[in-house]
Amino acid sequence: MTFSICVRERYTDEDGGDQIRFGVAVTTRLPGVGTLCPFASSDGAVATQSLVNVELGRKGIEYLGDGLAVDDALEALLNADEGSAQRQLHGVDADGTFAFSGDECNGWYGHREGQNYTVAGNLLTGEDVIEDTAAAYESDAHGDAPLAERLIDALAAGHAAGGDKREDLEVQSAALLVRNTEEDADDPYYNDLRVDASETPVADLRETYETAKRGYETILEKYADAEDAEDDAEADDADAEAAEDDAEADDADAEADNTDAE
């Protein structure tokens, strides 16, 4: 596998509650990376790569859900893995970070831990790939743009720095996942995206994101208009009912007047 980034960001929801979002994004010069490398939940984000052991990602997220700290969870999995020297494994939870690169990974390989993120890669053109990926994220961490968009920006920076060195492999892929701790929040369609086979995976991932985001916004607008129309119809019904009540009251007054006249 090539390089990936895991991120934790704290934010305040519409009701003033403290929440956390977790994200992971990856790209490689192989197809279908989205089925192998990125894992995320409301408890954290994990990426497993190099000689991939998918169970490290699956069980890592499961262990985080059980309440283990990310370093304890991932270290325990590596200690039980006979192939750990060939693995890269990194991730974040609500409080910590963890990154590991086995000494039998293919060069250039390495990782970096930031305050709220981890980046790791192997079979890269050089260390600049990791550094530029991290710098791109840091430059707009907790920015106004959705995290999915900023993760793509980070991948693009690493790709521009050289990315995966295997230029003879044309079929590539990229993927991203974003999850948060809000139980009742809508999950935008652009928070789980994959480009499984392409010669331009990061560019295609961005195009897919932009299309999905536009579709999500269209759906929100459509249903907002429908709700407004329903509210207007309910208001019209209420006005009609009130008018009918007024008419009945007028009839009752008129009948009373006639009775008094008799």
PAZAPA-4460 file (N, C-alpha, C; in steps of 0.05 Angstrom, whole numbers, plus 32768, in hexadecimal, padded with zeros to 4 digits):
% residues 262
    n_x    n_y    n_z   ca_x   ca_y   ca_z    c_x    c_y    c_z   seq   type   mol
   8011   7FE8   8000   8000   8000   8000   8012   8019   8000     1      M     A
   8006   802F   7FFD   8016   8048   7FFB   8012   805A   8013     2      T     A
   8002   806F   8013   8001   8080   802A   7FE4   8087   8032     3      F     A
   7FE1   808E   804B   7FC7   8093   8057   7FC9   80A7   806E     4      S     A
   7FB2   80B2   8075   7FB1   80C5   808B   7F98   80BF   809C     5      I     A
   7F9B   80C0   80B7   7F85   80BD   80CA   7F83   80D6   80DA     6      C     A
   7F6B   80DF   80DF   7F67   80FA   80EB   7F51   80F9   8101     7      V     A
   7F55   8109   8116   7F41   810E   812A   7F3C   812C   812C     8      R     A
   7F23   8134   812C   7F1C   8151   8130   7F05   8154   8143     9      E     A
   7F08   8166   8156   7EF2   816C   8169   7EE2   8183   815E    10      R     A
   7EC8   8183   8163   7EB7   8198   815A   7E9E   819A   816C    11      Y     A
   7E8F   81AF   8168   7E76   81B4   8178   7E5F   81B0   8165    12      T     A
   7E4B   81A0   816D   7E34   819C   815C   7E20   81B3   815F    13      D     A
   7E0A   81B1   8151   7DF6   81C7   8150   7DE9   81CC   816B    14      E     A
   7DEA   81B8   817C   7DDE   81BC   8197   7DF3   81C4   81AC    15      D     A
   7E0B   81C9   81A3   7E20   81D1   81B6   7E2F   81BA   81C3    16      G     A
   7E2A   81A2   81BA   7E37   818B   81C5   7E53   8186   81B9    17      G     A
   7E65   817B   81C9   7E80   8174   81C0   7E7F   815A   81B0    18      D     A
   7E8A   815A   8198   7E8B   8143   8187   7EA7   813F   817B    19      Q     A
   7EAB   8128   816F   7EC4   8122   8161   7EBE   8116   8146    20      I     A
   7ECD   811E   8132   7ECC   8110   8118   7EE7   8102   8113    21      R     A
   7EE6   80EB   8107   7EFE   80DB   8100   7EFE   80D7   80E2    22      F     A
   7F15   80D9   80D6   7F17   80D4   80B9   7F31   80C5   80B2    23      G     A
   7F2F   80B7   809C   7F46   80A8   8091   7F45   80A9   8073    24      V     A
   7F5B   80AD   8066   7F5C   80AD   8049   7F76   80A0   8040    25      A     A
   7F75   8093   8028   7F8C   8084   801F   7F8C   8083   8000    26      V     A
   7FA4   8080   7FF5   7FA6   807B   7FD8   7FBE   8069   7FD3    27      T     A
   7FBD   8059   7FBE   7FD2   8046   7FB7   7FD2   803F   7F9A    28      T     A
   7FE8   8033   7F90   7FEA   802A   7F74   7FE1   800D   7F72    29      R     A
   7FCA   8007   7F7D   7FBD   7FEE   7F7A   7F9F   7FF3   7F7A    30      L     A
   7F8E   7FE2   7F6F   7F71   7FE6   7F70   7F65   7FDF   7F8B    31      P     A
   7F4E   7FEA   7F91   7F3E   7FE2   7FA7   7F48   7FE7   7FC3    32      G     A
   7F57   7FFC   7FC7   7F63   8001   7FE1   7F4D   8006   7FF6    33      V     A
   7F36   8010   7FEE   7F20   8016   8001   7F16   7FFD   800F    34      G     A
   7F1A   7FE5   8004   7F11   7FCD   8011   7F26   7FC2   8025    35      T     A
   7F3E   7FCD   8025   7F54   7FC2   8034   7F5F   7FD3   804B    36      L     A
   7F61   7FED   8046   7F71   7FFE   8057   7F62   800F   806B    37      C     A
   7F4E   801F   8063   7F42   8032   8076   7F2B   8028   8086    38      P     A
   7F2C   802E   80A0   7F17   8026   80B3   7F11   803E   80C5    39      F     A
   7EF7   8043   80CA   7EF0   8059   80DB   7ED5   8053   80E8    40      A     A
   7ED1   805F   8100   7EB7   805D   810E   7EB5   8075   8120    41      S     A
   7EA1   8075   8131   7E9E   808C   8144   7EB2   808A   815A    42      S     A
   7EC3   8076   815A   7ED7   8072   816F   7EF4   8079   8165    43      D     A
   7EF8   807B   814B   7F12   8081   8141   7F16   807A   8124    44      G     A
   7F2F   807C   811A   7F36   8075   80FF   7F50   8066   80FE    45      A     A
   7F52   8052   80ED   7F69   8040   80EB   7F6F   803B   80CE    46      V     A
   7F89   803A   80C7   7F92   8032   80AC   7FA6   801B   80AF    47      A     A
   7FA2   8006   80A0   7FB4   7FEF   809F   7FBF   7FEC   8083    48      T     A
   7FDA   7FEA   8080   7FE6   7FEA   8065   8001   7FDC   8065    49      Q     A
   8011   7FE1   8051   8029   7FD2   804A   801F   7FB6   8042    50      S     A
   802A   7FA0   804E   801E   7F86   8049   8005   7F85   805A    51      L     A
   7FEE   7F89   804D   7FD5   7F8F   805C   7FCB   7F77   806B    52      V     A
   7FC3   7F7C   8084   7FB4   7F69   8094   7F9A   7F78   809B    53      N     A
   7F85   7F72   808C   7F6B   7F80   8090   7F61   7F7D   80AC    54      V     A
   7F66   7F67   80B9   7F5C   7F63   80D4   7F67   7F77   80E8    55      E     A
   7F7F   7F82   80E2   7F89   7F97   80F4   7F77   7FAF   80F4    56      L     A
   7F6C   7FB6   80DD   7F5A   7FCC   80DB   7F3F   7FC6   80E8    57      G     A
   7F34   7FAF   80E0   7F1A   7FA8   80EB   7F1A   7FA5   8109    58      R     A
   7F2D   7F96   8113   7F2F   7F91   8130   7F38   7FAB   813E    59      K     A
   7F48   7FBB   8131   7F50   7FD4   813E   7F38   7FE6   8144    60      G     A
   7F26   7FE8   8131   7F0D   7FF8   8135   7EFC   7FEB   814A    61      I     A
   7EFA   7FD0   8149   7EEA   7FC1   815D   7EF5   7FC6   8179    62      E     A
   7F10   7FC5   817C   7F1C   7FC9   8196   7F17   7FE6   81A0    63      Y     A
   7F18   7FF9   818E   7F12   8015   8196   7EF5   8017   81A0    64      L     A
   7EE3   8009   8193   7EC8   8008   819C   7EC4   7FFB   81B7    65      G     A
   7ED6   7FEA   81BE   7ED5   7FDD   81D8   7EE1   7FEE   81EE    66      D     A
   7EEC   8005   81E7   7EF7   8017   81FA   7F15   8017   81FD    67      G     A
   7F24   8007   81ED   7F41   8008   81EF   7F4C   8021   81E2    68      L     A
   7F62   802C   81ED   7F70   8042   81E1   7F7D   8039   81C7    69      A     A
   7F80   804B   81B4   7F8A   8044   819A   7FA5   8037   819B    70      V     A
   7FB7   8041   81AC   7FD2   8035   81AE   7FD1   8019   81BA    71      D     A
   7FC1   8015   81CE   7FBE   7FFA   81DA   7FB1   7FE7   81C6    72      D     A
   7F9D   7FF0   81B8   7F8F   7FDF   81A5   7FA1   7FD5   818E    73      A     A
   7FAF   7FE8   8182   7FBE   7FE2   816A   7FD8   7FD3   8172    74      L     A
   7FE4   7FDA   8188   7FFC   7FCC   8191   7FF5   7FAE   8198    75      E     A
   7FDE   7FAA   81A4   7FD6   7F8E   81AA   7FD2   7F7E   8191    76      A     A
   7FC7   7F8B   817C   7FC3   7F7C   8163   7FDD   7F76   8156    77      L     A
   7FF0   7F89   8156   800A   7F84   814A   801A   7F6F   8159    78      L     A
   8017   7F6F   8173   8026   7F5B   8183   801C   7F3F   817D    79      N     A
   8003   7F3C   8174   7FF8   7F22   816E   7FFB   7F1B   8150    80      A     A
   8007   7F2D   8141   8009   7F29   8124   8025   7F20   811C    81      D     A
   8028   7F08   8112   8043   7EFE   810B   8050   7F0D   80F4    82      E     A
   803F   7F1B   80E4   804B   7F2A   80CE   804E   7F48   80D3    83      G     A
   804F   7F4F   80ED   804F   7F6C   80F4   8067   7F7B   80E8    84      S     A
   807D   7F6E   80E3   8094   7F7C   80D8   808F   7F87   80BC    85      A     A
   807B   7F7C   80AF   8074   7F85   8094   805B   7F97   8093    86      Q     A
   8052   7F9F   80AA   8039   7FAF   80AC   803F   7FCC   80B1    87      R     A
   802C   7FDC   80A8   8029   7FF8   80B2   800D   7FFA   80BD    88      Q     A
   800B   8006   80D4   7FF1   8008   80E2   7FF1   8022   80F1    89      L     A
   7FDC   8032   80ED   7FDB   804C   80FB   7FBE   8054   80FF    90      H     A
   7FBA   8067   8112   7F9F   8070   8117   7F9C   8083   812E    91      G     A
   7F83   808C   8132   7F7D   809F   8147   7F63   8097   8155    92      V     A
   7F61   809E   816E   7F47   809C   817C   7F41   80B7   8189    93      D     A
   7F2F   80B8   819C   7F26   80D1   81A7   7F3D   80E0   81B6    94      A     A
   7F51   80D2   81BF   7F65   80DF   81CF   7F82   80DB   81C5    95      D     A
   7F87   80C7   81B6   7FA3   80C1   81AF   7FA8   80BA   8192    96      G     A
   7FC1   80B5   818C   7FC9   80AD   8171   7FDD   8095   8173    97      T     A
   7FE0   8087   815D   7FF2   8070   815D   7FFB   806C   8140    98      F     A
   8015   8067   813C   8020   8061   8121   8036   804D   8124    99      A     A
   8036   8039   8112   804B   8024   8112   8052   801E   80F5   100      F     A
   806C   801B   80F0   8077   8012   80D6   808B   7FFB   80DC   101      S     A
   8085   7FE3   80D3   8097   7FCD   80D7   80B0   7FD0   80C7   102      G     A
   80C6   7FC5   80D2   80E0   7FC9   80C5   80E4   7FB9   80AC   103      D     A
   80D1   7FAA   80A3   80D2   7F9B   808A   80C0   7FA7   8075   104      E     A
   80B5   7FBF   807A   80A5   7FCD   8066   80B8   7FD6   804F   105      C     A
   80AC   7FDA   8038   80BC   7FE1   8020   80BF   8000   801F   106      N     A
   80D8   8008   801A   80DE   8024   801A   80D6   8033   8000   107      G     A
   80D5   804D   8003   80D7   805C   801C   80BE   8057   802C   108      W     A
   80C2   8053   8046   80AB   8050   8058   80AF   8060   8071   109      Y     A
   8099   8067   807E   809B   8076   8097   8080   8080   809F   110      G     A
   807F   808E   80B6   8066   8098   80C0   806B   80B2   80D0   111      H     A
   8056   80BF   80D6   8057   80D8   80E6   803E   80DA   80F7   112      R     A
   8042   80E2   8110   802C   80E7   8123   802A   8104   8129   113      E     A
   8013   8110   8124   800E   812C   812B   7FFC   812D   8144   114      G     A
   7FF4   8145   814B   7FE3   8148   8163   7FC8   813A   8160   115      Q     A
   7FBC   813B   8149   7FA2   8130   8144   7FA1   811E   812B   116      N     A
   7FB8   8114   8122   7FB8   8105   8109   7FD0   80F2   8108   117      Y     A
   7FCF   80DF   80F6   7FE6   80CE   80F0   7FE7   80CB   80D1   118      T     A
   7FFF   80C9   80C7   8004   80C4   80AA   8018   80AE   80A8   119      V     A
   8014   809C   8095   8028   8086   8090   8028   807F   8073   120      A     A
   803F   8075   806A   8041   806C   804E   8059   805A   804A   121      G     A
   8058   804B   8034   806E   8039   802C   806F   8038   800E   122      N     A
   8085   802E   8003   8089   802E   7FE6   8085   804A   7FDA   123      L     A
   808F   805E   7FE9   808C   807A   7FE0   80A5   8084   7FD3   124      L     A
   80A2   809A   7FC5   80B9   80A7   7FB8   80CC   80B3   7FCC   125      T     A
   80C2   80B9   7FE4   80D3   80C5   7FF9   80C2   80CF   8010   126      G     A
   80D0   80D9   8024   80C4   80E3   803C   80B2   80FB   8037   127      E     A
   80B7   810A   8021   80A6   8122   801B   8089   811B   8018   128      D     A
   8083   8102   8010   8067   80FA   800D   8058   80FC   8027   129      V     A
   8065   80F1   803C   8059   80F2   8057   8058   810F   8061   130      I     A
   806E   811D   805E   806F   8138   8069   805B   814A   805C   131      E     A
   8058   8148   8042   8046   815A   8034   8029   8153   8039   132      D     A
   8023   8139   803D   8008   8131   8044   8001   813D   805F   133      T     A
   8013   813B   8072   800E   8146   808D   800C   8164   808C   134      A     A
   801D   8171   807E   801D   818E   807C   8003   8199   8070   135      A     A
   7FF9   818B   805B   7FE0   8193   804F   7FC9   8191   8062   136      A     A
   7FC8   817C   8072   7FB3   8179   8085   7FB6   818F   809B   137      Y     A
   7FCE   8192   80A6   7FD2   81A5   80BB   7FCB   81C2   80B3   138      E     A
   7FCF   81C8   8099   7FCA   81E3   8090   7FAD   81EB   8091   139      S     A
   7F9B   81D7   8092   7F7E   81DE   8093   7F70   81CB   80A6   140      D     A
   7F7E   81C2   80BB   7F71   81B1   80CF   7F5A   81C0   80DC   141      A     A
   7F43   81B2   80E0   7F2B   81BE   80EB   7F21   81D5   80DA   142      H     A
   7F27   81D4   80C0   7F1E   81E9   80AE   7F00   81E8   80A8   143      G     A
   7EF7   81FC   8099   7EDA   81FE   8093   7ED1   81E8   8080   144      D     A
   7EE2   81DF   806E   7EDA   81CB   805B   7ED5   81B0   8069   145      A     A
   7EC4   819F   805F   7EBF   8185   806B   7EDA   8175   806D   146      P     A
   7EDC   8164   8081   7EF5   8155   8085   7EFB   8144   806C   147      L     A
   7EE6   8139   8060   7EEB   8128   8048   7EFB   8137   8033   148      A     A
   7EF3   8150   802E   7F01   8161   801A   7F1D   8166   8022   149      E     A
   7F22   816B   803C   7F3D   8171   8045   7F4F   8159   8045   150      R     A
   7F43   8141   8049   7F53   8129   8047   7F5C   8124   802A   151      L     A
   7F4B   812A   8017   7F53   8128   7FFB   7F69   813C   7FF5   152      I     A
   7F68   8154   8000   7F7D   8168   7FFC   7F98   815D   8007   153      D     A
   7F97   814F   801E   7FAF   8143   8029   7FBB   812E   8017   154      A     A
   7FA9   811C   800D   7FB2   8107   7FFA   7FBE   8114   7FE1   155      L     A
   7FB2   8129   7FD7   7FBC   8136   7FBF   7FD8   8142   7FC3   156      A     A
   7FDD   814C   7FDB   7FF7   8157   7FE1   800C   8141   7FE1   157      A     A
   8006   812B   7FED   8018   8114   7FED   801D   8109   7FD2   158      G     A
   8008   8108   7FC2   800A   80FE   7FA6   801B   8110   7F96   159      H     A
   8018   812B   7F9A   8028   813E   7F8B   8045   813D   7F92   160      A     A
   804B   8134   7FAB   8067   8132   7FB4   8075   8118   7FA9   161      A     A
   8066   8107   7F9C   8071   80EF   7F90   8061   80D6   7F95   162      G     A
   8054   80D5   7FAC   8042   80BE   7FB2   8050   80A3   7FB0   163      G     A
   8040   8090   7FA7   804A   8075   7FA3   805E   8074   7F8D   164      D     A
   8075   8067   7F91   808B   8068   7F7E   8087   8054   7F67   165      K     A
   8074   8042   7F68   8071   802D   7F54   8063   8038   7F3A   166      R     A
   8071   8047   7F2B   8065   8054   7F14   805D   8041   7EFE   167      E     A
   8066   8028   7EFF   805F   8014   7EEB   8043   8009   7EF1   168      D     A
   8037   800F   7F08   801C   8006   7F0F   8009   801C   7F09   169      L     A
   7FF9   801A   7EF4   7FE8   8030   7EEB   7FCD   8030   7EFA   170      E     A
   7FC3   8018   7F01   7FA9   8016   7F0E   7FAC   801C   7F2C   171      V     A
   7F9F   8031   7F34   7FA2   803B   7F50   7F86   803E   7F5D   172      Q     A
   7F86   8045   7F76   7F6C   8049   7F84   7F70   805C   7F9C   173      S     A
   7F59   8065   7FA6   7F59   8078   7FBD   7F3F   8075   7FCC   174      A     A
   7F3E   807C   7FE5   7F26   807A   7FF5   7F27   808C   800D   175      A     A
   7F0F   8093   8018   7F0E   80A2   8030   7EF5   809A   8040   176      L     A
   7EF7   809D   805B   7EE1   8098   806D   7EE2   80AE   8083   177      L     A
   7ECA   80B8   808A   7EC8   80CB   80A0   7EB0   80C2   80B1   178      V     A
   7EB5   80C1   80CB   7E9F   80BB   80DE   7EA0   80CF   80F5   179      R     A
   7E8A   80D1   8104   7E89   80E3   811B   7E79   80D7   8132   180      N     A
   7E7A   80E5   8148   7E6D   80DB   8161   7E51   80E5   8164   181      T     A
   7E46   80F3   8151   7E2A   80FC   8153   7E17   80E5   814D   182      E     A
   7E06   80DD   815F   7DF5   80C6   815B   7DDF   80CB   8146   183      E     A
   7DD4   80E3   8146   7DBD   80E8   8135   7DC4   80FA   811D   184      D     A
   7DDE   80FE   8118   7DE6   810F   8102   7DE3   8101   80E7   185      A     A
   7DDB   8110   80D3   7DDA   8105   80B8   7DF7   8100   80AF   186      D     A
   7DFB   80EA   80A1   7E16   80E3   8097   7E17   80EA   8079   187      D     A
   7E25   80FF   8072   7E25   8108   8056   7E2F   80F2   8044   188      P     A
   7E24   80F1   802B   7E2C   80DC   8018   7E49   80DE   8010   189      Y     A
   7E56   80F4   8016   7E72   80F7   800E   7E86   80EF   8024   190      Y     A
   7E7D   80E1   8039   7E8E   80D9   804F   7E98   80BD   804C   191      N     A
   7E91   80AF   8037   7E9A   8093   8033   7E9C   808F   8015   192      D     A
   7EB4   8094   800A   7EB8   8094   7FED   7ED0   8083   7FE5   193      L     A
   7ECE   8077   7FCE   7EE4   8066   7FC3   7EE6   806A   7FA5   194      R     A
   7EFF   806A   7F9C   7F06   8067   7F80   7F16   804E   7F7E   195      V     A
   7F0A   8038   7F73   7F17   801E   7F75   7F2B   8018   7F5F   196      D     A
   7F29   8024   7F48   7F3C   801F   7F32   7F3D   8036   7F1F   197      A     A
   7F54   8044   7F1F   7F57   805C   7F0F   7F75   8062   7F0B   198      S     A
   7F7B   8071   7EF7   7F97   807A   7EF3   7F9B   8095   7F01   199      E     A
   7F86   80A1   7F0A   7F87   80BB   7F17   7F76   80BA   7F31   200      T     A
   7F7E   80AB   7F44   7F6C   80A5   7F5B   7F65   80BD   7F6C   201      P     A
   7F78   80CF   7F72   7F73   80E5   7F84   7F61   80F9   7F76   202      V     A
   7F66   80FF   7F5C   7F55   8111   7F4D   7F39   8106   7F4A   203      A     A
   7F37   80EC   7F46   7F1D   80DF   7F44   7F0E   80DF   7F5E   204      D     A
   7F1D   80DB   7F74   7F10   80DC   7F8E   7F05   80F8   7F94   205      L     A
   7F14   810D   7F8C   7F0A   8128   7F8F   7EF1   812D   7F7F   206      R     A
   7EF1   8123   7F66   7ED9   8126   7F55   7EC1   8117   7F60   207      E     A
   7EC6   80FF   7F6A   7EB1   80F0   7F77   7EA6   80FE   7F8F   208      T     A
   7EB8   8109   7F9F   7EB0   8118   7FB7   7E9E   8130   7FAF   209      Y     A
   7EA7   8140   7F9B   7E99   8157   7F93   7E7D   8150   7F88   210      E     A
   7E7B   813A   7F79   7E62   8131   7F6E   7E4F   8128   7F85   211      T     A
   7E5B   8118   7F98   7E4B   810F   7FAF   7E41   8126   7FC0   212      A     A
   7E53   8139   7FC5   7E4B   8150   7FD5   7E35   8160   7FC8   213      K     A
   7E37   8164   7FAE   7E22   8172   7F9F   7E07   8163   7FA1   214      R     A
   7E09   8148   7F9E   7DF0   8138   7FA1   7DE4   813A   7FBC   215      G     A
   7DF5   813A   7FD1   7DEC   813C   7FEC   7DDE   8157   7FF1   216      Y     A
   7DEA   816C   7FE7   7DDE   8187   7FEA   7DC4   8189   7FDB   217      E     A
   7DC2   817C   7FC4   7DA9   817C   7FB4   7D93   816E   7FC3   218      T     A
   7D99   8157   7FD0   7D85   8149   7FDF   7D7B   8159   7FF7   219      I     A
   7D8E   8166   8005   7D87   8177   801C   7D74   818E   8012   220      L     A
   7D7B   819A   7FFC   7D6A   81B0   7FF2   7D4E   81A6   7FE9   221      E     A
   7D4E   818E   7FDD   7D34   8183   7FD4   7D22   817E   7FEB   222      K     A
   7D2D   8171   8000   7D1C   816B   8017   7D15   8183   8028   223      Y     A
   7D27   8197   8027   7D20   81B0   8035   7D09   81BE   8027   224      A     A
   7D09   81BD   800C   7CF3   81C9   7FFD   7CD9   81BA   8002   225      D     A
   7CDB   819F   8004   7CC4   818F   8009   7CB8   8195   8025   226      A     A
   7CCA   8198   8038   7CC1   819E   8053   7CB4   81BA   8054   227      E     A
   7CC0   81CD   8045   7CB4   81E8   8044   7C98   81E7   8038   228      D     A
   7C95   81D7   8022   7C7B   81D4   8015   7C67   81C8   8028   229      A     A
   7C70   81B3   8037   7C5E   81A6   804A   7C56   81B9   8060   230      E     A
   7C69   81CA   806A   7C63   81DD   807E   7C4F   81F2   8074   231      D     A
   7C52   81FA   805A   7C40   820D   804E   7C24   8201   804C   232      D     A
   7C23   81E8   8044   7C09   81DA   8041   7BFB   81D8   805C   233      A     A
   7C0B   81D1   8071   7BFF   81D0   808C   7BF5   81EB   8095   234      E     A
   7C04   8200   808E   7BFC   821B   8096   7BE2   8222   8087   235      A     A
   7BE0   821B   806D   7BC8   8221   805E   7BB0   8212   806A   236      D     A
   7BB5   81F9   8071   7B9F   81E9   807D   7B96   81F6   8097   237      D     A
   7BA9   81FF   80A7   7BA3   820C   80C1   7B93   8226   80BC   238      A     A
   7B9B   8235   80A7   7B8C   824E   80A1   7B70   8248   8098   239      D     A
   7B6D   8232   8087   7B53   822B   807E   7B41   8222   8095   240      A     A
   7B4D   8213   80A7   7B3E   8209   80BE   7B35   8221   80D0   241      E     A
   7B47   8234   80D2   7B40   824C   80E2   7B2A   825C   80D5   242      A     A
   7B2C   825E   80BA   7B17   826D   80AC   7AFC   825E   80AF   243      A     A
   7AFD   8244   80AD   7AE4   8234   80B1   7AD8   8238   80CD   244      E     A
   7AEA   8239   80E1   7AE1   823E   80FC   7AD4   8259   80FF   245      D     A
   7AE1   826D   80F1   7AD6   8288   80F2   7ABA   8289   80E5   246      D     A
   7AB8   827B   80CE   7A9E   827B   80C0   7A89   826E   80D1   247      A     A
   7A90   8258   80DF   7A7D   824B   80F0   7A75   825D   8107   248      E     A
   7A88   826C   8112   7A82   827F   8127   7A6F   8295   811E   249      A     A
   7A74   829F   8105   7A63   82B3   80F9   7A47   82A9   80F6   250      D     A
   7A45   8290   80ED   7A2A   8284   80EA   7A1C   8282   8104   251      D     A
   7A2B   827A   8119   7A1F   8277   8134   7A16   8293   813E   252      A     A
   7A26   82A8   8139   7A1E   82C3   8141   7A04   82CB   8133   253      D     A
   7A04   82C5   8119   79EC   82CD   8109   79D3   82BF   8113   254      A     A
   79D6   82A5   8119   79C0   8296   8123   79B6   82A1   813E   255      E     A
   79C9   82A9   814F   79C2   82B4   8169   79B4   82CE   8165   256      A     A
   79BC   82DF   8152   79AF   82F8   814D   7992   82F4   8144   257      D     A
   798E   82E0   8132   7973   82D9   8129   7961   82D0   813F   258      N     A
   796D   82C1   8152   795D   82B7   8169   7955   82CF   817B   259      T     A
   7968   82E2   817E   7961   82F9   818F   794C   830A   8181   260      D     A
   794D   830C   8166   7939   831C   8158   791D   8310   815B   261      A     A
   791B   82F5   815A   7901   82E8   815D   78F7   82EC   817A   262      E     A
***
